[in-house]
């Protein structure tokens, strides 16, 4: 999921098209979108892994997402200021190096092992990703003519989705292998045996995150040494439809409701992705192991990637509000179907796969609860960019403030999964999906009526 941040006062003028230098710079920055998508999706693997190691309930396991997405609210404004102070390129380098510090922090967390240290490492990692997004997103918009800025952002977001698609199966193969031990067997272990088991399982994160740390350092060096094209940052584009004396973003319902909508959308997307592995592990849903379930998570994120390519073409002919409303209603219906159906044991189709990062047989359960939840990813695809575009529409010189408010609302990815985790502990995981249902209902309302621009009276 690519997230833009326009809160910084730094402005750059769009670069001319047709230069190989600009195309190579675009390719360099697009790599960053892939990286943070990949790392963000690994949370979906860490949640069931840490839940099993530390015998956590769902509410405590969701602290992983709370720590990660809470960083957007904590570090978003600071990152905007850093861009103003040191510029886009240096902020990208700083973000990558901060991510490297967070990634290497998984090693001492695994050595102890300590859930608190894992959360601390995640916060540092997310702080780096926040800085990276604040710098990379606006930079992409100026690496070419203004009329194709949206196309460039859609392309980079597709590579972000590619990262979220590859992350879960690769992470599951490296981290979840050999992790299936029943809870009753864990309780029967002696303290010494339990500690040894935790050390063994926690150690599975070491190799992936050491490799990630090294890759981040190499990428930081590449970005630091690369000669990005000089862009004129002396000009300032200021539309005039909003921003009169005494005006404020809080006077515009489409901005305020847009922030609530971003909060709901990110919360729903993260809630779904966070619980997929535990959800598919349940006998009434799919009855498959956590390792096998990790192989299905890419269907969720891959659907989002496909939807972005298709949606970019559809949006050229269909109004954004109409498509947003339609997708929200379909997503809501799919979650409701998953909540109301169960899996019939024994109905399985085997597909043999030989992929770069995984080889073997993939058993496809004939499971309505599983496949309907996975299908939600496709309809999620156009929601974030659509909501963001509608939320800052016609704000003129207040666009930066409006964008900053929408970025802060990404904290929904920290709050709503935690609420769903609490509900899952009390009423069961399947019924706890009522949380994203409510989110999609509000998103549908925003597309239907909430996104209308109402000019406020300044009298």
Secondary structure, 3 states (H helix, E strand, C coil): CCCCCCCCCCCCCCCCCCCHHHHHHHHHHHHHHHHHHHHHHCHHHHHHHHHHHCCCCHHHHCHHHHHHHHHHHHHHHHHHHHHHHHCHHHHHHHHHHHHHHHHHHHHHHHHHCCHHHHHHHHHHHHHHHHHHHHHHHHHHHHCCCHHHHHHHHHHHHHHHHHHHHHHHHHHHHHHCCCCCCCHHHHHHCCHHHHHHHHHHHHCHHHHHHHHHHHHHHHHHHHHHHCCCCCCCCCCCCCCCCCCCCCCCHHHCHHHHHHHHHHHHHHHHHHHHHHHHHHHHHCCCCCCCCHHHHHHHHHHHHHHHHHHHHHHHHHCCCCCHHHHHHHHHHHHHHHHHHHHHCCCCCCCEEEEEEECCCCEEEEEEECCHHHHHHHHHHHHHCCHHHHHHHHHCCCCHHHHHHHHHHHHHHHHHHHHHHHHHHHHHHHHCCCHHHHHHHHHHHHHHHHHHHHCCCCCCCCC
